[in-house]
Amino acid sequence: MFGSGKMENRSFGKKIAALQKQHGITKTALADILGVSVNTLSNWEKGETTPSFDAICNLCSAFHLSLDDFAFGTGAQETEKEPSKGLQSIRQMYKIGRGPSSSHTMGPEKICRIFKAKNPDADKIKVILYGSLALTGRGHGTDRIVKETLSPIDTTVEFDFSKTDLPHPNTMELFAYKNEKLRDSMLACSIGGGEVTIKGMKMAESKPIYEFSTFKDIADHCRKNDMRIWEYVEKTEGSDIWDFLGEVWDCMRDCIKEGLNTEGILPGGLGVSRKAGFLFRQNHIDESPETRENRIVCAYAYAVGEQNAAGGRIVTAPTCGASGVLPAVMLYFQKKRGYSDREIEKALATAAIIGLLVKTNASISGAECGCQAEIGTACSMTAAALGELFGMSLEQIEYAAENAIEHHLGLTCDPIYGLVQIPCIERNAVAAMRSINAINLANFLTATRKISLDLIIETMYETGRDLSAKYRETSTGGMAKLYHPNIKGNS
């Protein structure tokens, strides 16, 4: 459990005082920068009070630190991930569930199911949401899914915006009571893609089954054994992986179909209307093949994004918020070129390996690395899948996947109202078209490339760690901060 009270506040205050000394900033100057009184700053340093989350973000900006570095006192040299040994099953990449967020609904739901099973006799449960879960939990429906999952147990959900010393931006704490006495507690993190970690509990699904954890090693192995990436997947996972991928593809197609045939306003209060069906049907007599391709692919991506925003059944690819990119492009080219379901499934297997490489060596969590980790990874996965569909070489697949991530570097996650709607839905459509651009470039420029996929994944992680917390799924910066529905052009 976390510490609380003045002891924790004093530790927080010491960090502020130490950073002032390190940077040579006087108390008066820092107070001016932050827009607070000297007395307020003194109270923070003494542990009498704790700054708001906005003030913490301003402190990070003043000292040129990420939120993680401010909380843990780490430096840039510690932003690298520890070397990983192998990859998980691709079953941990594609998860069928309900939106709108793999990290804010699917993950917390799983945590609550585990905690409920551990405490079947509890008559009351308290859940505290921290970090991004607290800041965007209402918009994502985290509090709703927590209460529904723990029902019929009397459950209260609290939002704690002040704690920064967290093991992950999506951290939650659960307490079980019986007859007013505390019986059990759990500290857990929702780390993206519906996957979770729980303090003191080893998750069975986390065991790697693939031998290699870099694209270079995987590609070398495939060349040595005259294999495609999907064959590497089949050899490692077994032939029953195709049954799983068949279910994944069925769900993806169903989601697009439902999204195209559903109209109305998306829930959450932002007033966003569904556009997928309209976009799909608005063909013009003089429409060029290129324009039609753009329109149809985008309509498919919108369909999935809108279903996800409405809490529909989707497949994480790699997350709920980025789930529209891969199915949109796969369905378009299946219809255009007549690919079989098995050929699509082989492409999905290839895409999953790319997603797992990012997940293992960087992050697929918007709360940890911004939207580049979600939509950038989705675009990369889709480019690799297209490369497999088109029968391209390993070098071309790598170039396309690398290119797709590279040009999403630094992309912020600042959803308005904490909803997975603006900019998320439209961003899926844009990324879908970018994946096609990436594969087209790979046809011509692969031989001249300088940057490897492994390098760009490492770069993405470092970039994400350097992003201000305002732009990592906290809805405290960017569009989320500046949007005002009563101003013309903002709705």
C-alpha positions in Angstrom: 0.0 0.0 0.0 1.0 3.6 -0.5 2.2 5.7 2.3 0.0 8.7 3.1 -0.2 12.0 5.1 2.6 14.4 6.0 5.4 11.9 5.6 4.7 11.4 1.9 4.1 15.2 1.5 7.5 16.0 3.1 9.2 13.6 0.7 7.5 15.4 -2.1 8.6 18.8 -0.7 12.2 17.7 -0.4 12.2 16.9 -4.1 11.0 20.4 -4.9 13.7 22.0 -2.7 16.4 19.8 -4.1 15.5 20.7 -7.7 15.4 24.4 -6.8 19.0 24.1 -5.5 20.1 22.0 -8.5 18.8 24.4 -11.0 19.7 27.6 -9.1 16.1 28.8 -9.0 15.0 31.0 -6.1 11.8 30.3 -4.3 10.4 33.7 -5.5 11.3 32.9 -9.1 9.8 29.5 -9.0 6.6 30.8 -7.5 6.4 33.3 -10.3 6.9 30.6 -12.9 4.2 28.4 -11.4 1.8 31.3 -10.8 1.5 30.6 -7.0 2.4 32.5 -3.9 5.7 32.0 -2.1 3.7 30.9 0.9 2.0 28.2 -1.1 5.4 27.0 -2.4 6.7 27.0 1.2 3.8 24.9 2.3 4.6 22.3 -0.4 8.2 22.1 0.7 7.2 21.7 4.3 4.7 19.0 3.5 1.8 21.0 4.8 0.0 20.7 1.5 0.4 18.9 -1.8 0.3 20.7 -5.3 -2.6 19.9 -7.7 -1.9 17.8 -10.7 -1.7 20.8 -13.0 0.8 22.4 -10.6 2.9 19.1 -10.7 2.9 19.2 -14.5 4.0 22.9 -14.4 6.8 21.9 -12.0 7.9 19.2 -14.4 8.0 21.7 -17.2 9.9 24.2 -15.1 12.6 21.6 -14.3 12.5 20.0 -17.8 11.5 16.6 -16.4 8.9 14.0 -17.3 6.3 13.1 -14.7 8.1 9.8 -14.1 11.5 11.4 -13.6 9.9 13.9 -11.2 8.2 11.1 -9.2 11.0 8.6 -9.1 14.0 11.0 -9.3 15.4 9.2 -12.3 17.5 10.6 -15.1 17.6 10.1 -18.8 20.0 7.2 -18.5 17.2 5.2 -16.8 14.6 5.6 -19.6 15.8 2.5 -21.4 13.9 -0.7 -20.8 15.7 -3.7 -19.4 16.7 -6.2 -22.2 13.8 -8.6 -22.7 14.1 -12.3 -23.3 11.6 -13.4 -25.9 8.0 -12.3 -26.6 4.6 -13.4 -25.2 2.0 -15.2 -27.2 0.2 -13.2 -29.9 -2.9 -14.1 -27.9 -1.8 -11.3 -25.6 -1.8 -8.8 -28.4 -5.3 -9.5 -29.9 -7.9 -9.4 -27.1 -11.6 -9.5 -27.8 -13.5 -7.3 -25.5 -15.6 -4.2 -25.1 -14.3 -0.6 -25.5 -13.7 2.2 -25.1 -10.2 1.6 -23.6 -8.0 -1.4 -23.1 -6.1 0.3 -20.3 -9.1 2.1 -18.7 -11.9 -0.5 -19.0 -10.5 -3.9 -20.1 -7.6 -3.8 -17.7 -9.5 -2.5 -14.6 -12.2 -5.0 -15.3 -9.7 -7.8 -15.2 -8.1 -6.5 -12.0 -11.6 -6.3 -10.3 -12.5 -9.8 -11.4 -9.3 -11.1 -9.8 -9.8 -9.1 -6.6 -13.5 -10.2 -6.4 -12.5 -13.9 -6.7 -10.0 -13.4 -3.9 -12.6 -11.9 -1.6 -15.9 -13.6 -2.2 -17.1 -12.8 1.4 -16.4 -9.1 1.2 -19.4 -6.8 2.0 -17.7 -3.6 0.9 -14.9 -2.7 -1.5 -13.1 0.6 -1.9 -11.2 1.3 -5.2 -8.8 4.2 -5.6 -7.8 5.3 -9.1 -4.5 7.1 -9.6 -2.7 8.9 -12.4 -4.3 8.6 -15.8 -7.0 6.3 -14.4 -8.1 9.1 -12.1 -7.7 11.9 -14.6 -9.6 10.3 -17.5 -11.5 7.6 -15.7 -14.9 9.2 -15.8 -14.6 9.8 -19.5 -13.4 6.3 -20.2 -16.0 4.8 -17.9 -13.5 3.2 -15.5 -15.7 3.9 -12.5 -18.7 2.4 -14.2 -16.8 -0.8 -15.2 -15.3 -1.2 -11.7 -18.7 -1.0 -10.1 -20.3 -3.3 -12.6 -17.6 -5.9 -12.2 -17.6 -5.9 -8.4 -21.4 -5.9 -8.2 -23.3 -6.9 -6.1 -20.7 -6.0 -3.5 -21.1 -2.4 -2.2 -18.4 -0.5 -4.0 -17.0 3.0 -3.8 -14.6 4.5 -6.3 -12.3 7.4 -5.4 -10.2 9.5 -7.8 -6.9 10.5 -6.4 -5.2 13.2 -8.6 -2.4 14.1 -6.2 -0.1 11.0 -6.1 2.7 11.0 -8.6 5.0 8.3 -7.0 3.3 5.5 -9.0 4.7 2.3 -10.5 2.7 3.1 -13.7 0.5 6.0 -14.8 -2.5 3.6 -14.8 -2.4 2.5 -11.1 -5.3 1.5 -8.9 -5.6 0.2 -5.4 -8.4 -2.0 -4.0 -9.5 -2.6 -0.4 -11.9 -5.4 0.7 -13.8 -5.1 4.0 -16.0 -7.4 6.0 -18.0 -6.0 8.9 -16.1 -2.7 8.6 -12.7 -4.5 9.0 -10.1 -4.4 6.3 -9.5 -8.0 5.0 -7.4 -7.6 1.9 -5.8 -5.0 -0.4 -4.3 -5.0 -3.8 -2.0 -2.7 -5.8 -2.4 -3.2 -9.5 -1.5 -1.5 -12.8 -3.3 -1.6 -16.2 -0.3 -1.4 -18.6 -2.0 -1.3 -21.9 -3.7 -3.7 -24.4 -5.9 -5.1 -21.6 -2.8 -6.5 -19.8 -2.3 -6.0 -16.1 0.3 -6.4 -13.3 -0.5 -7.0 -9.7 2.0 -6.5 -6.9 3.0 -9.8 -5.3 1.2 -11.9 -8.0 2.9 -13.5 -11.0 0.6 -13.4 -14.0 0.7 -16.6 -15.9 0.1 -14.9 -19.2 3.4 -12.9 -19.0 5.7 -15.8 -19.7 7.5 -15.4 -23.0 7.1 -18.2 -25.5 9.1 -16.8 -28.4 12.9 -17.1 -28.3 13.8 -13.7 -29.8 12.8 -10.2 -28.8 14.2 -8.0 -31.6 13.2 -7.8 -35.2 16.8 -8.3 -36.2 17.0 -11.7 -34.4 13.6 -12.8 -35.7 14.5 -11.8 -39.3 17.9 -13.6 -39.1 16.1 -16.7 -37.8 13.5 -16.6 -40.6 16.2 -16.1 -43.3 18.3 -18.9 -41.9 15.3 -21.3 -41.9 13.7 -20.0 -45.1 10.5 -18.9 -43.2 8.0 -16.1 -43.3 7.1 -14.4 -40.1 3.8 -16.2 -40.0 5.5 -19.5 -40.2 7.7 -18.5 -37.2 4.4 -17.8 -35.4 2.9 -21.2 -36.4 6.0 -23.1 -35.4 6.1 -21.4 -32.0 2.4 -21.3 -31.2 1.1 -24.4 -32.9 -1.4 -24.9 -35.6 -4.3 -24.1 -33.3 -3.2 -20.4 -33.5 -5.2 -20.2 -36.8 -8.5 -21.0 -35.0 -7.7 -18.1 -32.6 -6.8 -15.7 -35.5 -10.0 -16.8 -37.3 -12.0 -15.6 -34.3 -10.1 -12.4 -34.2 -10.7 -11.7 -37.9 -14.4 -12.6 -37.6 -14.7 -10.1 -34.7 -12.9 -7.4 -36.6 -15.2 -7.8 -39.7 -18.3 -7.9 -37.5 -17.3 -4.7 -35.8 -16.9 -2.9 -39.1 -20.3 -4.2 -40.3 -22.0 -3.1 -37.2 -20.3 0.3 -37.2 -21.3 1.0 -40.8 -24.9 0.2 -40.0 -25.3 2.2 -36.8 -26.2 5.9 -36.6 -26.7 8.4 -33.8 -24.7 10.3 -31.2 -21.9 8.6 -29.3 -22.2 8.5 -25.5 -20.2 10.7 -23.1 -21.6 14.2 -23.6 -19.3 15.5 -26.3 -22.1 15.2 -28.9 -20.0 13.4 -31.6 -22.2 11.9 -34.3 -21.4 8.6 -36.0 -19.9 9.2 -39.5 -18.8 5.8 -40.7 -22.0 4.9 -42.6 -22.3 8.4 -44.2 -18.7 8.2 -45.3 -19.1 4.8 -46.7 -22.1 5.7 -48.8 -21.0 9.1 -50.1 -19.5 8.1 -53.4 -19.4 10.6 -56.3 -19.9 9.9 -60.0 -16.4 11.3 -60.9 -14.7 9.8 -57.9 -11.1 8.6 -58.7 -9.9 5.2 -57.6 -7.5 6.8 -55.2 -10.2 8.9 -53.6 -12.5 5.9 -53.3 -9.8 3.9 -51.6 -9.2 6.7 -49.1 -12.9 7.0 -48.4 -13.6 3.3 -48.0 -10.6 2.6 -45.8 -11.4 5.6 -43.6 -15.1 4.6 -43.4 -14.0 1.1 -42.1 -11.6 2.7 -39.6 -14.4 5.1 -38.4 -16.8 2.2 -38.0 -14.4 0.4 -35.5 -13.5 3.6 -33.7 -17.2 4.5 -33.2 -18.1 1.0 -32.1 -15.2 1.2 -29.6 -16.3 4.6 -28.3 -19.8 3.2 -27.7 -18.5 0.3 -25.7 -19.0 -2.2 -28.5 -17.1 -5.5 -29.1 -13.7 -4.9 -30.6 -10.2 -6.5 -30.9 -7.2 -4.7 -29.4 -4.7 -4.0 -32.1 -2.7 -3.1 -30.1 -5.2 -1.2 -27.9 -8.9 -0.3 -28.0 -8.2 3.3 -28.9 -6.1 2.2 -32.0 -8.3 -0.8 -32.9 -9.6 0.6 -36.2 -6.4 0.8 -38.2 -5.6 -2.9 -38.9 -9.1 -4.3 -39.6 -9.9 -1.3 -41.9 -7.0 -1.9 -44.2 -7.2 -5.7 -44.1 -10.9 -5.7 -45.0 -10.4 -3.2 -47.8 -7.7 -5.2 -49.5 -9.5 -8.5 -49.0 -12.5 -7.1 -50.9 -10.3 -5.4 -53.5 -7.9 -8.2 -54.3 -9.9 -11.3 -53.1 -7.5 -12.5 -50.4 -8.7 -15.6 -48.5 -9.4 -15.5 -44.8 -6.3 -17.6 -44.2 -4.1 -15.1 -46.1 -5.5 -12.3 -43.9 -4.8 -14.5 -40.8 -1.2 -14.9 -41.8 -1.0 -11.1 -42.2 -2.5 -10.7 -38.7 0.1 -13.1 -37.3 2.9 -10.9 -38.9 1.3 -7.8 -37.5 1.1 -9.3 -34.0 4.8 -9.9 -33.9 5.5 -6.2 -34.7 3.0 -5.2 -31.9 4.7 -7.5 -29.4 8.1 -6.1 -30.3 6.8 -2.6 -29.4 5.0 -3.8 -26.3 8.1 -5.7 -25.0 10.8 -3.2 -25.9 8.8 0.0 -25.4 5.1 0.5 -24.6 1.7 0.4 -26.3 0.2 2.5 -23.5 -0.9 6.1 -24.2 -0.6 6.9 -20.5 3.0 5.8 -20.6 4.3 7.1 -24.0 1.5 9.1 -25.6 -0.5 8.3 -28.7 2.6 7.4 -30.7 2.6 4.2 -28.6 -0.9 3.3 -29.6 -1.7 4.7 -33.1 2.0 4.6 -34.2 2.1 0.9 -33.3 -1.2 0.2 -35.0 0.1 1.8 -38.2 3.3 -0.2 -38.0 1.4 -3.4 -37.4 -0.8 -2.7 -40.4 2.1 -1.8 -42.7 3.8 -5.1 -41.8 0.5 -7.0 -42.4 0.2 -5.4 -45.8 3.8 -6.4 -46.5 2.9 -10.0 -45.8 -0.3 -9.8 -48.0 1.7 -8.4 -50.9 4.5 -11.1 -50.5 7.2 -8.5 -49.8 10.6 -9.4 -48.4 11.6 -9.2 -44.7 13.6 -6.1 -45.5 10.6 -4.4 -47.1 8.3 -5.4 -44.2 10.8 -4.0 -41.7 11.1 -0.7 -43.7 7.4 -0.2 -43.9 6.9 -1.0 -40.2 9.7 1.3 -39.2 8.5 4.1 -41.4 5.0 3.9 -40.0 6.2 4.4 -36.4 8.9 7.0 -37.3 6.4 9.5 -38.6 4.2 9.2 -35.5 7.0 10.0 -33.1 6.0 12.6 -30.5 2.2 12.2 -31.1 0.3 13.3 -28.1 -2.6 11.6 -26.3 -4.9 14.4 -25.2 -8.5 13.1 -25.6 -11.2 15.7 -25.1 -13.3 15.0 -21.9 -11.2 11.9 -21.5 -13.3 10.2 -24.1 -11.9 7.9 -26.9 -13.5 10.1 -29.6 -11.7 13.3 -30.4 -9.1 13.0 -31.8 -9.0 9.2 -31.5 -11.6 8.1 -34.1 -10.4 10.3 -36.9 -6.8 9.4 -36.0 -7.5 5.8 -36.7 -8.6 6.7 -40.3 -5.5 8.8 -40.9 -3.2 6.1 -39.6 -4.8 3.5 -41.8 -4.0 5.6 -44.9 -0.4 6.2 -43.6 0.1 2.4 -43.4 -0.6 2.2 -47.1 1.8 5.0 -47.8 4.4 3.3 -45.8 4.1 0.0 -47.8 4.2 1.9 -51.1 7.4 3.6 -50.1 8.9 0.3 -49.1 8.4 -0.9 -52.7 11.0 1.6 -53.9 13.2 2.8 -51.0 14.0 -0.2 -48.9 17.6 -0.5 -50.2 18.4 3.0 -49.2 17.1 2.9 -45.6 19.3 3.9 -42.6 17.0 3.3 -39.6 16.1 -0.2 -38.3 12.8 -1.1 -36.7 14.5 -2.0 -33.4 16.1 1.5 -33.3 12.8 3.3 -34.0 11.0 1.3 -31.3 13.7 2.4 -28.8 13.4 6.0 -30.0 9.7 5.9 -29.6 10.0 4.7 -26.0 12.6 7.4 -25.1 10.4 10.1 -26.8 7.4 9.0 -24.9 9.1 9.1 -21.6 10.2 12.7 -22.4 6.7 13.8 -23.2 5.0 16.0 -20.6 2.4 14.2 -18.5 -0.1 16.6 -20.0 0.2 14.7 -23.3 0.0 11.2 -21.9 -3.7 10.4 -21.5 -4.3 12.8 -18.6 -6.5 15.2 -20.6 -4.8 18.2 -19.0 -3.1 19.6 -22.1 -3.5 20.2 -25.8 -6.9 19.9 -27.2 -8.3 18.5 -24.0 -7.3 21.7 -22.2 -8.1 24.2 -25.0 -11.4 22.8 -26.3 -14.5 24.9 -25.4 -17.8 23.6 -26.9 -19.4 27.1 -26.9 -16.7 28.5 -29.2 -17.6 28.3 -32.9 -15.6 25.7 -34.8 -14.9 23.7 -31.7 -17.8 21.3 -32.0 
